[in-house]
């Protein structure tokens, strides 16, 4: 049996890193491994300089994702004149003041960033091997009382409900997605309960198997590069209903 945490990504805006081309930042269909690793690391209080700990956490992480509500794709047009005096320094999410230099020190910068608006995702998360540090108990505590404010992809994507939704003893991550209740009826896309899209590790059997996807969603934390290749199975699940609960 697996010991798995259930996370719910529910926010006005969600951003799952997709392929970025020039100043266009895309959004993926589901959150990647490095995003979830970074979220948990942030909750634990890790720093970007903790490369070894970040690599170890990402290597042990196993995730499965269910899309409860697809929402709408939104593209944000962003422009800022960085040469203005009051923009020379700013606060970071780690509570420190940081200045700008190099190519980002002045001039007008324009970019486009894609988001999912009013979408909801449910994740099943476990660690393998489970006995190493941090354990699932420590991750659960950190998500309940994080060391820093958490965000879902980009810093503007603040969760509207607690991220930690539950904990299950379950045969597989797919079974966790199939058994944990869906969002309430007022947020369904359609009047009747329908199968929900899900993405699970390629090591788990999927029935039905919609697609086998090669994905590159790990991060080389020391060099800040996207790396790796793993197989994800796209499938669908029919989770139970819950009344009047988000």
Backbone bond lengths (Angstrom), bond angles and torsions (degrees), N, CA, C in turn:
res aa  C-N    CA-C-N  psi(-1)  N-CA   C-N-CA  omega(-1)  CA-C   N-CA-C  phi
1 X - - - 1.467 - - 1.533 110.25 -
2 X 1.305 115.64 142.24 1.459 121.97 176.94 1.519 110.39 -93.07
3 X 1.309 115.12 144.65 1.460 122.20 170.44 1.524 106.25 -101.05
4 X 1.326 117.12 114.58 1.466 120.29 -172.49 1.514 111.39 -130.00
5 X 1.326 115.73 139.32 1.457 121.86 170.55 1.522 108.91 -89.12
6 X 1.328 115.50 143.81 1.457 121.65 175.42 1.523 108.10 -106.74
7 X 1.321 115.71 122.50 1.459 122.17 178.72 1.519 108.84 -112.23
8 X 1.321 115.11 145.94 1.470 118.97 175.52 1.523 108.71 -122.45
9 X 1.319 114.56 121.28 1.463 121.86 176.28 1.523 107.72 -97.79
10 X 1.313 115.78 101.96 1.465 122.80 -176.32 1.519 106.62 -136.29
11 X 1.325 116.39 112.53 1.460 120.79 -175.86 1.521 108.92 -156.74
12 X 1.339 117.32 157.03 1.469 118.48 174.69 1.522 112.40 -55.20
13 X 1.345 116.81 -37.00 1.461 121.67 177.74 1.526 109.42 -133.80
14 X 1.333 116.28 136.44 1.456 122.99 173.76 1.519 108.40 -123.82
15 X 1.326 116.68 145.51 1.466 121.06 178.48 1.523 109.11 -135.46
16 X 1.326 116.23 114.50 1.459 122.48 175.27 1.523 107.37 -110.32
17 X 1.298 116.43 118.93 1.455 120.99 -171.46 1.517 113.81 -54.23
18 X 1.317 116.38 122.29 1.451 122.30 172.89 1.517 109.66 -111.47
19 X 1.312 116.47 -166.49 1.463 120.98 179.00 1.524 109.16 -70.94
20 X 1.326 117.15 127.62 1.464 122.48 177.41 1.525 108.97 -101.18
21 X 1.318 116.04 128.19 1.462 122.00 177.72 1.521 108.01 -122.11
22 X 1.330 115.94 115.51 1.463 121.62 -177.21 1.531 109.12 54.65
23 X 1.331 117.14 -120.80 1.463 119.95 -177.24 1.522 112.40 -99.94
24 X 1.335 117.03 19.12 1.463 122.14 178.42 1.532 108.77 -107.41
25 X 1.321 116.89 115.13 1.453 121.92 177.68 1.513 110.35 -103.76
26 X 1.337 117.43 114.63 1.457 121.52 -176.99 1.532 111.09 -85.33
27 X 1.319 115.61 172.94 1.458 121.89 177.74 1.523 108.12 -123.95
28 X 1.343 116.71 135.36 1.455 121.18 -179.47 1.515 112.54 -82.41
29 X 1.331 115.59 168.81 1.464 120.42 179.53 1.523 112.29 -73.32
30 X 1.327 117.04 -25.37 1.467 120.44 -177.67 1.523 108.96 -151.60
31 X 1.334 118.02 155.93 1.469 120.50 -178.93 1.520 111.51 -66.58
32 X 1.321 115.58 140.20 1.450 121.21 -178.61 1.519 112.64 -90.35
33 X 1.323 114.65 172.62 1.457 121.59 -176.60 1.525 111.62 -61.91
34 X 1.334 117.58 -44.35 1.464 119.90 -177.07 1.525 111.49 -67.66
35 X 1.339 117.69 -33.24 1.461 119.69 178.31 1.522 110.68 -64.34
36 X 1.338 116.53 -45.86 1.465 120.13 -179.38 1.527 110.28 -67.82
37 X 1.331 116.87 -38.83 1.468 119.99 175.92 1.520 110.60 -61.18
38 X 1.327 117.42 -43.56 1.461 121.00 178.72 1.512 112.61 -64.71
39 X 1.328 116.95 -39.01 1.463 121.06 177.43 1.524 110.98 -60.99
40 X 1.331 116.08 -48.51 1.464 120.41 -179.52 1.527 110.33 -65.87
41 X 1.325 117.02 -41.79 1.466 120.51 178.47 1.518 111.20 -61.44
42 X 1.318 117.10 -39.95 1.461 121.12 177.38 1.522 110.62 -62.59
43 X 1.328 116.68 -42.45 1.462 120.78 178.02 1.526 111.48 -63.33
44 X 1.329 116.49 -35.71 1.467 121.33 179.51 1.522 112.70 -76.80
45 X 1.321 117.22 -12.60 1.453 120.73 -179.69 1.509 114.61 91.93
46 X 1.339 117.75 14.16 1.459 120.29 177.41 1.527 110.25 -65.67
47 X 1.318 115.00 154.05 1.456 122.95 175.95 1.531 108.66 -108.04
48 X 1.336 117.09 157.57 1.471 120.74 177.00 1.526 111.72 -58.09
49 X 1.324 116.84 -25.00 1.464 119.96 179.75 1.519 112.48 -77.74
50 X 1.332 117.81 -11.26 1.466 121.65 179.95 1.526 110.18 -82.17
51 X 1.319 116.19 58.23 1.467 121.10 -171.22 1.528 112.24 -60.81
52 X 1.325 117.08 -42.61 1.462 120.04 -177.24 1.524 110.83 -64.56
53 X 1.330 116.65 -42.76 1.469 119.90 179.55 1.525 111.26 -67.69
54 X 1.323 116.91 -37.71 1.460 120.71 177.61 1.527 110.91 -65.43
55 X 1.327 116.98 -43.45 1.462 121.04 178.37 1.528 110.56 -61.98
56 X 1.339 116.37 -43.56 1.461 120.26 -178.43 1.524 111.21 -64.68
57 X 1.330 116.91 -41.71 1.464 120.90 178.38 1.526 110.68 -63.58
58 X 1.315 117.11 -46.98 1.466 121.02 -179.77 1.525 111.33 -61.55
59 X 1.329 117.29 -39.03 1.463 121.98 -178.58 1.532 111.47 -64.69
60 X 1.327 117.45 -33.03 1.473 121.47 -177.86 1.523 112.98 -87.43
61 X 1.303 117.20 -14.59 1.457 121.35 -171.03 1.528 111.60 -75.27
62 X 1.328 115.76 133.79 1.464 122.77 172.98 1.527 107.14 -126.29
63 X 1.342 117.03 127.86 1.461 119.87 -176.81 1.523 110.62 -132.63
64 X 1.327 114.78 149.81 1.458 123.01 168.96 1.522 106.81 -132.69
65 X 1.323 116.67 145.89 1.469 121.69 -170.24 1.524 109.85 -129.33
66 X 1.331 115.64 137.88 1.468 122.24 175.15 1.522 109.11 -124.05
67 X 1.318 116.28 134.76 1.461 119.50 177.93 1.527 109.03 -97.27
68 X 1.338 115.61 106.48 1.464 120.43 180.00 1.524 111.79 -80.10
69 X 1.303 115.92 -34.83 1.465 121.06 -178.42 1.524 107.49 -147.18
70 X 1.329 116.57 122.70 1.462 119.25 -174.63 1.518 112.97 -79.27
71 X 1.332 118.72 -25.17 1.451 121.06 179.64 1.521 111.59 63.93
72 X 1.318 116.19 -150.95 1.459 121.87 -179.21 1.526 110.01 -131.15
73 X 1.324 115.41 145.21 1.462 120.23 176.03 1.519 108.72 -78.93
74 X 1.318 115.83 130.39 1.460 122.97 -178.31 1.522 108.40 -126.07
75 X 1.328 116.94 136.90 1.467 121.31 176.19 1.519 108.44 -112.94
76 X 1.317 115.62 121.86 1.461 122.52 -179.57 1.529 109.21 -95.81
77 X 1.327 115.99 123.26 1.466 121.78 175.96 1.519 107.57 -89.06
78 X 1.324 116.65 118.57 1.463 121.74 -174.32 1.521 109.86 -118.79
79 X 1.319 115.92 131.15 1.461 120.52 176.59 1.519 109.09 -144.58
80 X 1.316 116.04 139.65 1.458 120.37 -179.80 1.529 108.79 -152.31
81 X 1.325 115.12 138.54 1.465 121.72 174.97 1.521 107.87 -93.45
82 X 1.321 116.53 99.21 1.464 121.18 -172.62 1.517 113.23 -75.02
83 X 1.322 118.44 -7.83 1.456 120.12 179.63 1.509 114.22 -78.61
84 X 1.336 118.40 -5.38 1.457 120.68 -179.13 1.531 110.21 -68.89
85 X 1.328 118.13 138.95 1.470 121.04 -174.31 1.523 113.82 -55.94
86 X 1.337 117.37 -37.66 1.465 118.36 -175.13 1.535 112.40 -74.78
87 X 1.336 117.58 -5.43 1.462 120.97 178.25 1.526 112.87 -102.69
88 X 1.331 116.36 7.19 1.465 119.13 -178.59 1.522 111.97 -64.73
89 X 1.328 116.36 -31.61 1.459 120.61 179.91 1.521 108.58 -136.34
90 X 1.321 116.25 152.48 1.462 120.17 179.49 1.518 111.05 -154.86
91 X 1.330 114.99 164.72 1.465 121.18 179.56 1.522 110.09 -82.96
92 X 1.315 116.50 142.36 1.459 122.52 173.92 1.522 108.99 -100.63
93 X 1.350 116.65 168.61 1.467 120.87 178.42 1.526 111.97 -68.47
94 X 1.327 117.75 -15.99 1.471 119.53 178.41 1.524 112.20 -90.07
95 X 1.349 116.86 7.53 1.454 120.43 173.66 1.507 114.88 83.45
96 X 1.329 118.33 20.22 1.463 121.72 -179.68 1.525 109.66 -120.35
97 X 1.330 115.43 151.27 1.462 120.84 176.35 1.526 108.76 -84.52
98 X 1.332 116.00 135.85 1.461 120.26 -177.06 1.522 109.43 -134.10
99 X 1.339 116.44 136.81 1.458 121.13 177.06 1.513 111.67 -94.06
100 X 1.323 116.13 170.60 1.464 122.00 178.80 1.526 109.10 -110.10
101 X 1.328 116.39 145.24 1.456 120.03 175.78 1.524 109.34 -149.82
102 X 1.312 116.51 -179.67 1.457 121.18 178.09 1.515 112.46 62.98
103 X 1.336 115.95 -139.01 1.464 121.89 -175.55 1.514 112.43 -67.62
104 X 1.347 117.52 -16.79 1.453 120.84 -176.84 1.523 112.46 -101.34
105 X 1.322 117.61 14.35 1.462 119.73 -174.50 1.515 112.97 -84.47
106 X 1.330 118.30 -26.55 1.463 119.55 -178.92 1.530 109.47 -154.90
107 X 1.337 115.04 -176.51 1.457 119.78 -179.86 1.518 111.89 85.84
108 X 1.318 115.62 170.63 1.460 122.15 178.13 1.524 109.20 -99.23
109 X 1.312 115.32 127.08 1.457 120.82 -178.01 1.526 109.11 -112.44
110 X 1.324 116.27 133.89 1.457 123.14 179.74 1.519 108.39 -123.30
111 X 1.320 115.68 135.81 1.454 118.95 175.84 1.525 109.76 -152.91
112 X 1.333 114.43 163.09 1.461 121.87 179.86 1.530 107.31 -122.37
113 X 1.328 116.16 129.78 1.455 120.48 -178.80 1.528 109.53 -127.38
114 X 1.333 115.94 125.41 1.462 121.30 -179.10 1.528 110.43 -91.82
115 X 1.327 115.28 146.59 1.465 123.13 -179.99 1.530 108.87 -139.76
116 X 1.324 115.39 163.44 1.455 121.80 163.06 1.521 107.50 -99.49
117 X 1.330 116.20 124.56 1.464 121.63 179.98 1.523 109.44 -101.30
118 X 1.338 115.90 130.80 1.468 123.12 177.13 1.525 111.91 59.33
119 X 1.318 116.88 39.19 1.461 121.86 176.46 1.531 109.45 -102.14
120 X 1.330 115.81 158.55 1.467 121.41 177.55 1.528 108.59 -136.54
121 X 1.317 116.27 131.65 1.459 122.50 176.76 1.526 109.11 -127.26
122 X 1.321 115.72 146.02 1.462 122.28 174.90 1.522 108.32 -118.39
123 X 1.329 116.67 132.66 1.461 121.90 -177.46 1.516 110.47 -120.19
124 X 1.323 116.14 143.50 1.458 123.10 167.56 1.523 107.14 -109.73
125 X 1.323 116.49 127.81 1.466 121.98 -171.61 1.522 109.33 -130.35
126 X 1.322 116.58 132.04 1.454 121.06 173.34 1.521 109.46 -139.53
127 X 1.342 116.05 171.91 1.463 122.38 -179.30 1.520 109.47 -123.18
128 X 1.329 116.71 136.79 1.456 122.07 -179.59 1.532 109.12 -139.26
129 X 1.344 117.75 117.44 1.456 127.65 3.41 1.529 112.17 -76.69
130 X 1.348 116.81 148.74 1.463 120.18 -174.36 1.522 114.61 -75.57
131 X 1.336 117.72 -20.35 1.466 120.00 -172.19 1.523 113.60 -81.37
132 X 1.325 118.12 -15.80 1.460 119.89 -179.05 1.524 110.84 -73.61
133 X 1.323 115.37 166.89 1.467 121.42 179.03 1.527 109.54 -98.55
134 X 1.347 117.46 137.87 1.456 127.56 -0.38 1.525 111.37 -78.43
135 X 1.332 115.74 148.14 1.445 120.29 175.87 1.518 111.15 -87.36
136 X 1.321 115.78 176.29 1.461 120.16 -178.07 1.527 111.44 -66.32
137 X 1.341 117.16 -30.61 1.471 119.65 176.30 1.523 110.68 -61.75
138 X 1.334 116.42 -43.61 1.467 120.24 179.85 1.522 111.07 -65.94
139 X 1.324 117.04 -39.21 1.466 120.44 177.86 1.519 110.26 -65.27
140 X 1.315 116.79 -41.64 1.470 120.31 178.58 1.525 110.87 -61.13
141 X 1.328 116.90 -45.38 1.470 120.12 178.53 1.527 110.83 -62.05
142 X 1.326 116.09 -41.32 1.466 120.07 -177.92 1.523 111.50 -66.00
143 X 1.316 117.65 -39.17 1.463 120.09 178.91 1.522 111.52 -71.18
144 X 1.327 115.65 -27.79 1.468 119.29 177.40 1.531 110.88 -76.65
145 X 1.329 116.29 -38.63 1.467 121.78 179.58 1.533 108.21 -134.76
146 X 1.330 118.04 77.38 1.471 121.34 -174.09 1.519 113.18 -68.67
147 X 1.321 114.66 152.87 1.461 121.26 177.89 1.527 112.01 -68.91
148 X 1.326 117.16 -27.01 1.467 122.13 -179.58 1.525 108.93 -138.89
149 X 1.332 117.33 164.33 1.467 119.30 172.55 1.536 110.42 -60.97
150 X 1.319 116.04 136.48 1.458 121.09 -178.10 1.524 110.85 -100.51
151 X 1.320 115.89 150.34 1.460 121.36 177.56 1.521 108.23 -139.37
152 X 1.326 116.11 159.85 1.457 122.04 -170.59 1.529 110.72 -109.49
153 X 1.306 115.19 74.61 1.458 121.69 178.13 1.507 112.02 110.98
154 X 1.332 116.98 -72.07 1.459 122.31 176.16 1.518 108.79 -115.26
155 X 1.334 115.52 161.89 1.464 119.98 -172.25 1.518 113.14 -63.27
156 X 1.343 117.09 -24.02 1.463 120.29 178.96 1.523 112.70 -78.93
157 X 1.325 117.81 -9.88 1.472 121.92 -173.83 1.525 110.30 -92.52
158 X 1.317 115.46 78.23 1.465 120.89 -177.67 1.522 110.21 -86.83
159 X 1.334 118.37 134.35 1.467 120.58 -178.55 1.520 111.72 -67.17
160 X 1.329 115.68 145.09 1.463 120.69 178.92 1.519 112.16 -98.55
161 X 1.328 117.97 -8.17 1.463 123.23 174.57 1.530 107.21 -136.47
162 X 1.346 118.53 162.14 1.462 119.35 175.47 1.527 111.08 -56.36
163 X 1.325 116.40 135.50 1.464 120.59 -178.30 1.524 111.02 -67.31
164 X 1.320 117.24 -40.99 1.464 120.70 -179.89 1.523 109.31 -76.57
165 X 1.338 116.38 118.45 1.467 120.81 -175.71 1.520 113.36 -109.85
166 X 1.335 118.53 -17.97 1.457 119.14 -178.97 1.512 111.76 170.17
167 X 1.337 114.63 -176.76 1.467 121.88 177.90 1.519 107.72 -147.27
168 X 1.323 116.73 135.09 1.458 121.53 -174.69 1.523 110.96 -131.90
169 X 1.332 115.68 145.73 1.460 122.62 164.43 1.520 105.83 -99.16
170 X 1.314 117.86 116.94 1.457 120.66 -164.48 1.527 109.54 -148.96
171 X 1.343 118.90 149.91 1.471 119.72 -178.85 1.526 114.44 -64.71
172 X 1.336 117.80 -31.58 1.462 120.46 -176.33 1.520 109.47 -154.82
173 X 1.330 115.94 165.57 1.462 119.57 176.38 1.524 110.99 -66.88
174 X 1.334 116.95 -35.51 1.464 120.06 175.78 1.522 110.66 -60.97
175 X 1.324 116.92 -42.52 1.466 120.43 178.40 1.522 111.19 -63.08
176 X 1.331 116.94 -34.22 1.466 119.87 177.55 1.522 110.73 -63.66
177 X 1.324 117.18 -43.58 1.465 120.34 179.27 1.521 111.28 -66.51
178 X 1.328 116.66 -34.52 1.461 120.58 -178.19 1.520 112.49 -75.10
179 X 1.335 117.50 -23.77 1.464 120.04 -174.05 1.522 113.94 -100.77
180 X 1.338 117.74 -22.30 1.465 119.16 -177.73 1.522 109.46 -81.82
181 X 1.349 115.79 135.32 1.464 120.49 -171.46 1.519 112.97 -60.60
182 X 1.318 114.26 147.89 1.459 121.43 176.92 1.524 109.94 -78.97
183 X 1.315 117.28 177.10 1.462 120.94 178.05 1.520 109.35 -69.72
184 X 1.325 116.03 167.36 1.458 120.85 -175.62 1.525 111.50 -68.75
185 X 1.327 115.35 161.53 1.466 121.78 -172.55 1.521 112.93 -58.86
186 X 1.331 116.99 -31.92 1.464 118.58 -177.57 1.528 112.42 -67.04
187 X 1.328 117.23 -9.75 1.466 120.29 -179.90 1.524 112.64 -113.69
188 X 1.326 116.37 5.89 1.458 118.56 176.23 1.522 110.15 -68.46
189 X 1.313 115.85 149.09 1.463 121.19 173.37 1.534 107.71 -96.69
190 X 1.332 114.91 85.16 1.461 121.55 -172.96 1.515 109.49 122.02
191 X 1.309 116.16 160.35 1.457 120.12 -173.55 1.513 115.37 -80.61
192 X 1.328 117.95 -17.47 1.459 121.55 -175.91 1.527 110.20 -120.45
193 X 1.338 117.22 151.35 1.470 118.85 176.34 1.528 110.43 -63.77
194 X 1.301 115.82 136.18 1.465 121.30 -177.35 1.521 109.26 -131.14
195 X 1.329 117.57 158.92 1.465 119.42 174.34 1.527 110.73 -59.06
196 X 1.322 115.38 143.99 1.458 121.53 -177.73 1.527 109.98 -110.28
197 X 1.320 116.03 139.37 1.465 120.74 178.09 1.524 110.12 -64.42
198 X 1.325 115.84 142.39 1.462 121.07 -179.47 1.519 109.42 -143.97
199 X 1.331 115.16 151.01 1.460 122.81 178.36 1.524 107.76 -128.79
200 X 1.323 117.19 123.36 1.460 121.97 -174.67 1.528 109.24 -127.12
201 X 1.353 117.57 161.52 1.468 119.31 178.24 1.527 111.60 -58.74
202 X 1.321 116.09 146.42 1.457 120.59 -179.96 1.515 113.83 -63.47
203 X 1.324 117.43 -15.89 1.463 120.85 178.16 1.521 112.43 -75.20
204 X 1.343 117.82 -13.74 1.465 121.87 178.79 1.528 109.90 -100.79
205 X 1.331 115.37 141.20 1.463 120.42 177.90 1.521 109.83 -73.73
206 X 1.326 116.48 139.32 1.460 122.01 -179.61 1.521 109.57 -117.03
207 X 1.335 116.21 129.49 1.458 121.32 177.26 1.524 109.05 -138.41
208 X 1.320 120.13 104.98 1.468 125.79 7.46 1.529 111.74 -83.25
209 X 1.314 116.35 150.92 1.465 121.36 173.14 1.523 108.18 -92.28
210 X 1.318 116.58 109.16 1.462 121.28 -179.57 1.521 110.42 -80.61
211 X 1.337 115.47 -49.26 1.465 120.28 -179.79 1.517 109.67 -152.19
212 X 1.321 115.95 151.57 1.464 122.33 170.03 1.519 106.65 -107.62
213 X 1.327 116.04 117.68 1.458 121.07 -171.21 1.525 111.17 -113.71
214 X 1.326 118.95 124.30 1.466 120.28 167.14 1.528 108.84 -81.24
215 X 1.303 117.47 126.09 1.465 120.77 -178.61 1.522 109.90 -126.09
216 X 1.312 115.12 149.99 1.466 123.05 173.58 1.515 106.53 -119.52
217 X 1.328 116.47 98.38 1.467 120.10 -173.52 1.522 112.88 -138.82
218 X 1.341 116.37 21.50 1.462 120.39 173.94 1.526 108.87 -99.50
219 X 1.332 115.46 165.18 1.463 119.76 -178.36 1.520 110.26 -127.12
220 X 1.314 114.46 136.16 1.463 121.26 166.62 1.519 105.32 -83.44
221 X 1.332 116.79 99.80 1.463 121.15 -170.66 1.517 112.36 -70.03
222 X 1.320 117.83 -27.04 1.465 120.06 179.53 1.524 111.24 -71.13
223 X 1.329 116.64 -38.43 1.467 121.07 -176.15 1.521 113.43 -106.80
224 X 1.355 116.29 -0.97 1.464 121.58 178.61 1.529 111.78 55.78
225 X 1.338 114.75 51.94 1.459 122.02 178.65 1.522 109.82 -125.15
226 X 1.328 116.46 147.29 1.461 121.39 173.01 1.523 108.00 -80.52
227 X 1.333 116.64 128.89 1.463 120.98 -174.04 1.532 109.44 -140.57
228 X 1.345 114.18 178.97 1.456 121.16 170.83 1.519 113.82 82.83
229 X 1.311 113.98 170.31 1.462 121.66 175.87 1.516 107.83 -155.25
230 X 1.315 116.66 128.02 1.454 120.87 176.72 1.525 108.80 -139.85
231 X 1.324 115.49 164.27 1.456 121.49 -179.46 1.526 109.39 -102.49
232 X 1.314 115.38 132.47 1.461 122.79 176.60 1.522 108.09 -119.72
233 X 1.326 116.64 135.80 1.457 121.80 175.49 1.523 109.36 -97.74
234 X 1.321 116.17 123.67 1.462 120.16 173.16 1.519 108.59 -90.87
235 X 1.330 115.82 131.92 1.452 121.75 -177.94 1.525 108.59 -145.20
236 X 1.319 117.28 -162.71 1.463 121.40 174.80 1.517 108.98 -143.50
237 X 1.327 115.52 152.65 1.464 121.94 -179.74 1.522 108.70 -134.42
238 X 1.325 115.31 158.62 1.464 121.80 179.56 1.526 108.05 -123.65
239 X 1.331 117.62 79.60 1.466 120.52 -176.48 1.522 111.60 -72.49
240 X 1.331 116.81 162.61 1.467 120.22 -179.72 1.522 112.05 -71.62
241 X 1.320 114.39 161.77 1.459 120.88 177.90 1.524 109.93 -85.95
242 X 1.307 115.46 158.89 1.455 121.85 170.48 1.515 106.64 -139.42
243 X 1.299 117.24 138.91 1.464 121.14 -174.67 1.516 110.85 -95.71
244 X 1.340 115.38 130.38 1.467 122.95 169.94 1.521 113.67 61.30
245 X 1.314 117.36 30.92 1.464 121.36 177.43 1.516 107.25 -130.50
246 X 1.323 116.53 132.02 1.463 120.06 176.07 1.512 109.17 -77.20
